[in-house]
Structure formats: C-alpha cells, structure tokens
C-alpha cells in the first residue's frame, strides 16, 4: 500500500500546486472557466 499512487502524498502535492499555478495563470489571462489540464509533474 505504501507504493500505491493513491497514497503518494508528495506527487499529489506537486500536482495540486501545479494546478493552482495554472489556475492563477488562466485568471490573469482572463480565461476563467478554461479547462485546466495538469500534466503529471515529473519526480525530481
């Protein structure tokens, strides 16, 4: 269970942070309501 993607908290956090960045970027470009596609952030 420790290796299941569902419990990969670090990966979830990276993806969530990227989603927020993309939403802010869309908001600043007056594209509210645009579809936000969050690609899986690479593991560093």
C-alpha distance matrix in Angstrom:
0.0 3.8 5.4 5.3 8.8 8.6 7.4 9.8 12.5 15.0 15.2 15.6 18.3 20.1 20.3 21.4 24.0 25.2 25.6 27.8 29.8 30.5 31.6 33.9 35.3 36.0 37.6 39.8 40.9 41.8 39.3 37.7 36.0 35.2 32.0 29.5 27.3 24.6 23.8 20.4 21.4 21.2 19.2 21.8
3.8 0.0 3.8 5.7 8.5 9.0 6.6 7.8 10.3 12.3 13.0 14.0 16.2 17.9 18.7 20.0 22.1 23.5 24.4 26.3 28.1 29.1 30.4 32.4 33.8 34.9 36.4 38.4 39.7 40.8 38.5 37.1 35.7 34.8 31.8 28.9 26.8 23.7 22.8 19.3 19.5 19.1 16.6 18.8
5.4 3.8 0.0 3.8 6.4 8.5 7.2 7.2 10.6 11.9 11.7 13.3 15.9 16.8 17.3 19.3 21.4 22.2 23.2 25.6 27.0 27.7 29.4 31.5 32.5 33.5 35.4 37.3 38.3 39.6 37.2 36.0 34.6 33.3 30.2 27.3 24.8 21.8 20.4 16.8 17.2 16.5 14.2 16.7
5.3 5.7 3.8 0.0 3.8 5.4 5.7 6.8 10.3 12.3 11.3 12.0 15.2 16.3 16.1 17.8 20.5 21.1 21.6 24.1 25.8 26.2 27.6 30.1 31.1 31.7 33.6 35.8 36.6 37.6 35.0 33.7 32.0 30.9 27.6 25.0 22.5 19.9 18.7 15.4 16.6 16.5 15.0 18.1
8.8 8.5 6.4 3.8 0.0 3.8 5.3 5.0 8.5 10.1 8.2 8.8 12.2 13.1 12.4 14.3 17.1 17.4 17.8 20.5 22.2 22.4 23.9 26.4 27.4 27.9 29.9 32.1 32.8 33.9 31.2 30.0 28.4 27.1 23.9 21.2 18.7 16.0 15.0 11.7 13.1 13.5 12.6 16.0
8.6 9.0 8.5 5.4 3.8 0.0 3.8 5.7 8.0 10.8 9.5 8.5 12.0 13.7 12.8 13.7 16.9 17.8 17.6 20.0 22.2 22.4 23.3 26.0 27.3 27.7 29.3 31.7 32.7 33.3 30.7 29.1 27.3 26.6 23.4 21.0 19.0 16.5 16.3 13.5 15.1 16.2 15.4 18.6
7.4 6.6 7.2 5.7 5.3 3.8 0.0 3.8 5.7 8.9 8.9 8.4 11.1 13.3 13.4 14.1 16.8 18.3 18.5 20.4 22.6 23.5 24.4 26.6 28.2 29.0 30.4 32.6 33.9 34.7 32.4 30.7 29.3 28.7 25.8 23.0 21.3 18.4 18.2 15.1 15.7 16.5 14.9 17.7
9.8 7.8 7.2 6.8 5.0 5.7 3.8 0.0 3.8 5.6 5.5 6.3 8.7 10.3 10.9 12.3 14.4 15.7 16.6 18.6 20.3 21.3 22.7 24.7 26.0 27.1 28.7 30.6 31.9 33.1 30.9 29.6 28.5 27.5 24.6 21.5 19.6 16.3 15.8 12.4 12.5 13.0 11.2 13.9
12.5 10.3 10.6 10.3 8.5 8.0 5.7 3.8 0.0 3.8 5.5 5.0 6.1 8.6 9.9 10.3 12.1 14.1 15.1 16.4 18.3 19.8 20.9 22.5 24.3 25.6 26.7 28.6 30.2 31.4 29.5 28.0 27.2 26.6 24.1 20.9 19.5 16.2 16.3 13.3 12.8 13.9 12.2 14.3
15.0 12.3 11.9 12.3 10.1 10.8 8.9 5.6 3.8 0.0 3.8 5.5 5.1 6.3 8.7 9.8 10.6 12.4 14.2 15.5 16.7 18.5 20.1 21.3 22.7 24.5 25.8 27.3 28.9 30.4 28.8 27.7 27.3 26.3 24.0 20.5 18.9 15.3 15.1 12.0 10.5 11.2 9.1 10.7
15.2 13.0 11.7 11.3 8.2 9.5 8.9 5.5 5.5 3.8 0.0 3.8 5.4 5.2 6.2 8.5 9.9 10.7 12.3 14.4 15.4 16.6 18.4 20.2 21.1 22.6 24.4 25.9 27.1 28.7 26.7 25.8 25.1 23.8 21.2 17.7 15.8 12.2 11.6 8.3 7.4 8.6 7.5 10.2
15.6 14.0 13.3 12.0 8.8 8.5 8.4 6.3 5.0 5.5 3.8 0.0 3.8 5.5 5.2 6.0 8.5 9.9 10.4 12.3 14.3 15.3 16.4 18.4 19.9 20.9 22.4 24.4 25.7 26.8 24.8 23.4 22.6 21.7 19.2 15.9 14.5 11.2 11.7 9.2 9.2 11.4 11.1 13.7
18.3 16.2 15.9 15.2 12.2 12.0 11.1 8.7 6.1 5.1 5.4 3.8 0.0 3.8 5.4 5.0 6.1 8.5 9.7 10.6 12.3 14.2 15.3 16.6 18.4 19.9 21.0 22.7 24.4 25.7 24.2 22.8 22.6 21.9 19.9 16.4 15.6 12.2 13.1 11.0 9.8 12.1 11.6 13.2
20.1 17.9 16.8 16.3 13.1 13.7 13.3 10.3 8.6 6.3 5.2 5.5 3.8 0.0 3.8 5.5 5.2 6.2 8.7 10.0 10.6 12.4 14.3 15.5 16.6 18.4 20.0 21.3 22.8 24.5 22.9 22.2 22.1 20.8 18.9 15.2 14.0 10.3 10.6 8.6 6.5 8.9 8.9 10.5
20.3 18.7 17.3 16.1 12.4 12.8 13.4 10.9 9.9 8.7 6.2 5.2 5.4 3.8 0.0 3.8 5.5 5.0 6.2 8.7 9.8 10.5 12.3 14.3 15.2 16.4 18.3 20.0 21.1 22.5 20.5 19.6 19.2 17.8 15.5 11.8 10.5 6.9 7.8 6.4 6.0 9.4 10.5 12.9
21.4 20.0 19.3 17.8 14.3 13.7 14.1 12.3 10.3 9.8 8.5 6.0 5.0 5.5 3.8 0.0 3.8 5.4 5.0 6.4 8.8 9.9 10.6 12.5 14.3 15.3 16.5 18.5 20.1 21.1 19.3 17.9 17.6 16.9 15.0 11.6 11.4 8.5 10.6 10.0 9.7 13.0 13.9 15.9
24.0 22.1 21.4 20.5 17.1 16.9 16.8 14.4 12.1 10.6 9.9 8.5 6.1 5.2 5.5 3.8 0.0 3.8 5.4 5.1 6.3 8.7 9.9 10.7 12.4 14.3 15.4 16.7 18.6 20.1 18.9 17.9 18.3 17.5 16.3 12.7 12.8 9.8 11.7 11.3 9.8 12.9 13.8 14.9
25.2 23.5 22.2 21.1 17.4 17.8 18.3 15.7 14.1 12.4 10.7 9.9 8.5 6.2 5.0 5.4 3.8 0.0 3.8 5.4 5.0 6.2 8.6 9.9 10.5 12.3 14.2 15.4 16.6 18.4 16.9 16.5 16.8 15.3 13.9 10.2 9.8 6.9 8.6 9.1 7.8 11.2 13.0 14.4
25.6 24.4 23.2 21.6 17.8 17.6 18.5 16.6 15.1 14.2 12.3 10.4 9.7 8.7 6.2 5.0 5.4 3.8 0.0 3.8 5.4 5.1 6.2 8.7 9.8 10.5 12.2 14.3 15.3 16.5 14.5 13.6 13.5 12.4 10.9 7.3 7.9 5.9 9.0 10.2 10.2 14.0 15.9 17.7
27.8 26.3 25.6 24.1 20.5 20.0 20.4 18.6 16.4 15.5 14.4 12.3 10.6 10.0 8.7 6.4 5.1 5.4 3.8 0.0 3.8 5.4 5.0 6.2 8.5 9.8 10.4 12.3 14.2 15.2 14.1 12.9 13.6 13.2 12.8 9.6 11.2 9.6 12.6 13.6 13.0 16.5 18.1 19.4
29.8 28.1 27.0 25.8 22.2 22.2 22.6 20.3 18.3 16.7 15.4 14.3 12.3 10.6 9.8 8.8 6.3 5.0 5.4 3.8 0.0 3.8 5.5 5.2 6.2 8.7 9.9 10.7 12.5 14.4 13.6 13.3 14.7 13.6 13.4 10.2 11.5 9.9 12.3 13.7 12.4 15.7 17.6 18.3
30.5 29.1 27.7 26.2 22.4 22.4 23.5 21.3 19.8 18.5 16.6 15.3 14.2 12.4 10.5 9.9 8.7 6.2 5.1 5.4 3.8 0.0 3.8 5.5 5.0 6.1 8.5 9.9 10.6 12.4 10.8 10.9 11.9 10.2 9.9 6.8 8.4 7.9 10.7 13.0 12.6 16.0 18.6 19.8
31.6 30.4 29.4 27.6 23.9 23.3 24.4 22.7 20.9 20.1 18.4 16.4 15.3 14.3 12.3 10.6 9.9 8.6 6.2 5.0 5.5 3.8 0.0 3.8 5.4 5.1 6.1 8.6 9.8 10.5 9.1 8.1 9.3 8.7 9.3 7.0 9.9 10.1 13.4 15.6 15.6 19.2 21.5 22.9
33.9 32.4 31.5 30.1 26.4 26.0 26.6 24.7 22.5 21.3 20.2 18.4 16.6 15.5 14.3 12.5 10.7 9.9 8.7 6.2 5.2 5.5 3.8 0.0 3.8 5.4 5.0 6.1 8.6 9.8 9.8 9.3 11.7 11.4 12.7 10.6 13.3 13.0 16.0 18.1 17.3 20.7 22.7 23.5
35.3 33.8 32.5 31.1 27.4 27.3 28.2 26.0 24.3 22.7 21.1 19.9 18.4 16.6 15.2 14.3 12.4 10.5 9.8 8.5 6.2 5.0 5.4 3.8 0.0 3.8 5.4 5.2 6.3 8.8 8.6 9.6 12.0 10.7 12.1 10.2 12.5 12.7 15.2 17.7 17.0 20.1 22.6 23.3
36.0 34.9 33.5 31.7 27.9 27.7 29.0 27.1 25.6 24.5 22.6 20.9 19.9 18.4 16.4 15.3 14.3 12.3 10.5 9.8 8.7 6.1 5.1 5.4 3.8 0.0 3.8 5.5 5.1 6.3 5.0 6.1 8.5 7.2 9.3 8.4 11.4 12.7 15.6 18.5 18.5 21.9 24.6 25.7
37.6 36.4 35.4 33.6 29.9 29.3 30.4 28.7 26.7 25.8 24.4 22.4 21.0 20.0 18.3 16.5 15.4 14.2 12.2 10.4 9.9 8.5 6.1 5.0 5.4 3.8 0.0 3.8 5.4 5.1 5.7 5.4 8.8 9.1 11.7 11.1 14.5 15.5 18.7 21.3 21.1 24.6 27.0 28.0
39.8 38.4 37.3 35.8 32.1 31.7 32.6 30.6 28.6 27.3 25.9 24.4 22.7 21.3 20.0 18.5 16.7 15.4 14.3 12.3 10.7 9.9 8.6 6.1 5.2 5.5 3.8 0.0 3.8 5.4 7.5 8.7 12.2 11.9 14.6 13.8 16.7 17.5 20.2 22.8 22.2 25.3 27.7 28.3
40.9 39.7 38.3 36.6 32.8 32.7 33.9 31.9 30.2 28.9 27.1 25.7 24.4 22.8 21.1 20.1 18.6 16.6 15.3 14.2 12.5 10.6 9.8 8.6 6.3 5.1 5.4 3.8 0.0 3.8 5.4 8.1 11.3 10.4 13.2 13.1 15.9 17.3 19.8 22.9 22.6 25.7 28.5 29.2
41.8 40.8 39.6 37.6 33.9 33.3 34.7 33.1 31.4 30.4 28.7 26.8 25.7 24.5 22.5 21.1 20.1 18.4 16.5 15.2 14.4 12.4 10.5 9.8 8.8 6.3 5.1 5.4 3.8 0.0 3.8 5.7 9.2 9.4 12.8 13.5 16.8 18.7 21.6 24.6 24.8 28.1 30.8 31.9
39.3 38.5 37.2 35.0 31.2 30.7 32.4 30.9 29.5 28.8 26.7 24.8 24.2 22.9 20.5 19.3 18.9 16.9 14.5 14.1 13.6 10.8 9.1 9.8 8.6 5.0 5.7 7.5 5.4 3.8 0.0 3.8 6.3 5.6 9.2 10.3 13.6 15.9 18.8 22.0 22.6 26.0 28.9 30.3
37.7 37.1 36.0 33.7 30.0 29.1 30.7 29.6 28.0 27.7 25.8 23.4 22.8 22.2 19.6 17.9 17.9 16.5 13.6 12.9 13.3 10.9 8.1 9.3 9.6 6.1 5.4 8.7 8.1 5.7 3.8 0.0 3.8 5.4 8.8 9.9 13.7 15.7 19.1 22.0 22.7 26.3 29.0 30.6
36.0 35.7 34.6 32.0 28.4 27.3 29.3 28.5 27.2 27.3 25.1 22.6 22.6 22.1 19.2 17.6 18.3 16.8 13.5 13.6 14.7 11.9 9.3 11.7 12.0 8.5 8.8 12.2 11.3 9.2 6.3 3.8 0.0 3.8 6.4 8.6 12.2 14.7 18.1 21.0 22.4 26.0 28.7 30.7
35.2 34.8 33.3 30.9 27.1 26.6 28.7 27.5 26.6 26.3 23.8 21.7 21.9 20.8 17.8 16.9 17.5 15.3 12.4 13.2 13.6 10.2 8.7 11.4 10.7 7.2 9.1 11.9 10.4 9.4 5.6 5.4 3.8 0.0 3.8 6.2 9.5 12.4 15.4 18.7 20.1 23.6 26.6 28.6
32.0 31.8 30.2 27.6 23.9 23.4 25.8 24.6 24.1 24.0 21.2 19.2 19.9 18.9 15.5 15.0 16.3 13.9 10.9 12.8 13.4 9.9 9.3 12.7 12.1 9.3 11.7 14.6 13.2 12.8 9.2 8.8 6.4 3.8 0.0 3.8 6.3 9.7 12.5 15.7 17.6 21.1 24.0 26.4
29.5 28.9 27.3 25.0 21.2 21.0 23.0 21.5 20.9 20.5 17.7 15.9 16.4 15.2 11.8 11.6 12.7 10.2 7.3 9.6 10.2 6.8 7.0 10.6 10.2 8.4 11.1 13.8 13.1 13.5 10.3 9.9 8.6 6.2 3.8 0.0 3.8 6.3 9.5 12.5 14.1 17.7 20.5 22.8
27.3 26.8 24.8 22.5 18.7 19.0 21.3 19.6 19.5 18.9 15.8 14.5 15.6 14.0 10.5 11.4 12.8 9.8 7.9 11.2 11.5 8.4 9.9 13.3 12.5 11.4 14.5 16.7 15.9 16.8 13.6 13.7 12.2 9.5 6.3 3.8 0.0 3.8 6.2 9.4 11.5 14.9 17.9 20.5
24.6 23.7 21.8 19.9 16.0 16.5 18.4 16.3 16.2 15.3 12.2 11.2 12.2 10.3 6.9 8.5 9.8 6.9 5.9 9.6 9.9 7.9 10.1 13.0 12.7 12.7 15.5 17.5 17.3 18.7 15.9 15.7 14.7 12.4 9.7 6.3 3.8 0.0 3.8 6.3 8.0 11.6 14.4 16.9
23.8 22.8 20.4 18.7 15.0 16.3 18.2 15.8 16.3 15.1 11.6 11.7 13.1 10.6 7.8 10.6 11.7 8.6 9.0 12.6 12.3 10.7 13.4 16.0 15.2 15.6 18.7 20.2 19.8 21.6 18.8 19.1 18.1 15.4 12.5 9.5 6.2 3.8 0.0 3.8 6.0 8.9 12.1 14.8
20.4 19.3 16.8 15.4 11.7 13.5 15.1 12.4 13.3 12.0 8.3 9.2 11.0 8.6 6.4 10.0 11.3 9.1 10.2 13.6 13.7 13.0 15.6 18.1 17.7 18.5 21.3 22.8 22.9 24.6 22.0 22.0 21.0 18.7 15.7 12.5 9.4 6.3 3.8 0.0 3.8 6.3 9.0 12.1
21.4 19.5 17.2 16.6 13.1 15.1 15.7 12.5 12.8 10.5 7.4 9.2 9.8 6.5 6.0 9.7 9.8 7.8 10.2 13.0 12.4 12.6 15.6 17.3 17.0 18.5 21.1 22.2 22.6 24.8 22.6 22.7 22.4 20.1 17.6 14.1 11.5 8.0 6.0 3.8 0.0 3.8 6.5 9.0
21.2 19.1 16.5 16.5 13.5 16.2 16.5 13.0 13.9 11.2 8.6 11.4 12.1 8.9 9.4 13.0 12.9 11.2 14.0 16.5 15.7 16.0 19.2 20.7 20.1 21.9 24.6 25.3 25.7 28.1 26.0 26.3 26.0 23.6 21.1 17.7 14.9 11.6 8.9 6.3 3.8 0.0 3.8 6.3
19.2 16.6 14.2 15.0 12.6 15.4 14.9 11.2 12.2 9.1 7.5 11.1 11.6 8.9 10.5 13.9 13.8 13.0 15.9 18.1 17.6 18.6 21.5 22.7 22.6 24.6 27.0 27.7 28.5 30.8 28.9 29.0 28.7 26.6 24.0 20.5 17.9 14.4 12.1 9.0 6.5 3.8 0.0 3.8
21.8 18.8 16.7 18.1 16.0 18.6 17.7 13.9 14.3 10.7 10.2 13.7 13.2 10.5 12.9 15.9 14.9 14.4 17.7 19.4 18.3 19.8 22.9 23.5 23.3 25.7 28.0 28.3 29.2 31.9 30.3 30.6 30.7 28.6 26.4 22.8 20.5 16.9 14.8 12.1 9.0 6.3 3.8 0.0
